[in-house]
Amino acid sequence: MNDRVFTPKGGKRLRNTLALSTVLSALALSPSAKGQSAPEAVQTPSPVASFNVPAQDLDSALTSIADQGGIHIFFPSDLLAGRRSPAISGRMPVEQALSRALTGTGLSWRYREAGTVVVEKRLDTGGAIQLGAVQVQGQDAPRAGTSSHAEIGTLPPAYAGNQVARGAKAGLLGNRDYLDTPFSITSYTEKLIRDEQSTSIAELLTTTDASVRAAIDSGNRYDALTIRGFRVENDEMALNGLYGLVPDYRVGPDPVERIDILKGPGALLNGMPPWGSVGGSVNVVTKRAEDTPLTRLTAEYMSKSWFGGHADVGRRFGADGAFGVRINAAYRDGGTTIDEQSRRNTALSAGFDYRGDRLRLSADVIYQGDHFVAASRGYTPVSGIALPTAPDPRINLAQAFDYANSRSLTAMGRAEFDLAPDVTLFAALGGNHFGYDKREAPGATITDARGDATSTSKYQQGLSHALSAEAGVRAKLSTGPIAHQLVVSGNVLRQTTWFGQTTYANYATNIYVPTRLTGPGTPTSVSPQTKDSGQTLSGIAVADTLSVSDGLVQLTLGLRRQQVETSNYGSSGAVTARYDRGATTPSAALVVRPAQHLSLYANYIEALTPGASPPADSANPNQVFAPYRSKQVELGTKLDLGRFGATLGLFQIDQPSGIVDAVTKIYSLNGQQRNRGLELSGFGELGRQVRIVGGVTLLDAKQRRTQGGLTDGKNAIGVPSVQANLGAEWDTPFIPGFTLTGRVIHTGRTYVSADNLQRVPDWTRFDLGGRYKVDVAHRPVTLRANVTNLFNRSYWWANPSGYLISGMPRTFWLSASVDF
């Protein structure tokens, strides 16, 4: 059973809801609140609002009541079907409007907490009202009396359709409703992850978000993304707001509740990611136990012989369910649709939390193990050749003896403490250990239009240790008519890596007819595993969101000081290079709410990337550069129609790059790439049975200042002119419980070389699926079936490194879930 929530759109009403918590709690017990049980009568004046709700279907009426009355309304999505509400007009208490709407429907309502109402079936038991259990998606809101800054134990509610959330964590600014966030930010739900049957976070974002594309082959051992045309590494994803804690290779979906994606630079909000990505950032939010006990078992299958199972168990304990435990365990093993390839995945996680009146705690322990045999890799064409046609996506150049093992263990904790209702201290600490060993080809080099290529084999092993922490304070205060949301935060990330490598001789192959070897041959060089690098990223930030007229105008100003320390080590353990520099980056962002359902926003924000090292043959090979700034300006608008939302944004990002002056031979960061774009997205319900999530991104990425000016004005490598995604669901009327799903993904032509002489054509992929919900022995069962690349199309796409990637073969996905 899916659950829905109607949420008020007015920022003023949200604040009033918190301010009136005592009044509303008393009203919840009043006999005048029809449809509720009341242990004792409490005579308290009822809050009054103006209502103008026409006679209509009940779910639309409740949408209007939530908006006009300033409350949140939760209910199971199938509860209101076929029910209607009479017209409701005039000034009256919120309770009276709800009671009128539910008259004759057989439904009742009750306050779940201050400002939050639950609608449910009414059972007549001798004149008493018996209230059944209601399963509400997402996490509990903070208890009445706790700080409005609380984030542990609460998430922004899901939007209509339950695929996208109403808000997301905007870094140090905390959880924000999307209309009040002056940046392009989206949060995808755990329900969408399950329905899409995604095997990784990167896979879901690529198939769902039009601003995102994979930068690595889908059959590879690791993931990487492009966001707004810039590459973002997999290990630059944050876990519950901290960098450095996810597996370096691939982030599995099993312990994940939400995927927050911020598009564009985010130095102020999140600090500098490990590699200094520019195009955007991803934050993974882990699951917490909900109020309703959960035991969900899922059996899975992927063609051609990949089977698996997943268990998800959640419970709350103690007074008022203060303590929560959420356990996820999964195992998957078998062959894939790619030749010679098999994979095995083991995942185990435990999430704990405590929700007190002033103190809130959470902790996670996450293990992920992955084993790949013959992981497929992409291709690098030599310059000047005509690109060959994309091969059958099932063809794999990897050898049968190629493999990759990886193991990731993460532990982290977070705490919040309310010094006062409007002042909250927060802190988090986490560590990750990641180890790997692998023998693989790093990617073949295509040498001609016939598909001839050169490949090799390498054995590599390594370790990485990371320690990540943050601490700060959030406060609300007022100076005259101006309200402030002030935050001060400091963070640090320390990473150390070890690396060893054995290389083997090159061999000839072909992308259509691969060469098969019996072994890698004789090593040509051996480097034992030694300490490779160390890096410390530390920073402190301050931001203030000033608002007037109850949120009509909101201005966010902020500043971050970032320090970068890195050391590289030789095989003897001696330091071969050291770097220690800092930079200060400002940000300003504006939101204007001319109407409850509309917001306009603009922002200026920067990204920080570690300064590059000059080449050895330059005139200044030993110069140390401070972290360089990539700068974004963006403006846009966001719309909320209650059941359908949309965003539109225009942006420009300028990224510096290193070039050597042709005359002086001095290396400098005077090069530049400029990415301009337009993003349009939509999500929610188009009708009672139709839901969509998708969008289109238009990109104009140009090389602005290049080495010797040779490619000035040319298109940037690996940035398509257009990206579009559209996913749709239809609850079919002819088969109750059956939902038909489909998805279209389109990527425009993309240049592979800086001179624009090599490019790959545009491509479109179609996916199809369905799910069926049925009760079996009084247990809810969900059957899912999806097929990706329905027509098994062969196509290339290119990433910003000039790397060619082969599309995923047609693949069938099946699963069956049962809730106990």
Order of alpha helices (4+ residues) and beta strands (2+ residues): beta-alpha-alpha-beta-beta-alpha-beta-beta-beta-alpha-beta-beta-beta-beta-beta-beta-alpha-alpha-beta-beta-beta-beta-beta-alpha-beta-beta-beta-beta-beta-beta-beta-beta-beta-beta-beta-beta-beta-beta-beta-beta-beta-beta-beta-beta-beta-beta-beta-beta-beta-beta-beta-beta-beta-beta-beta
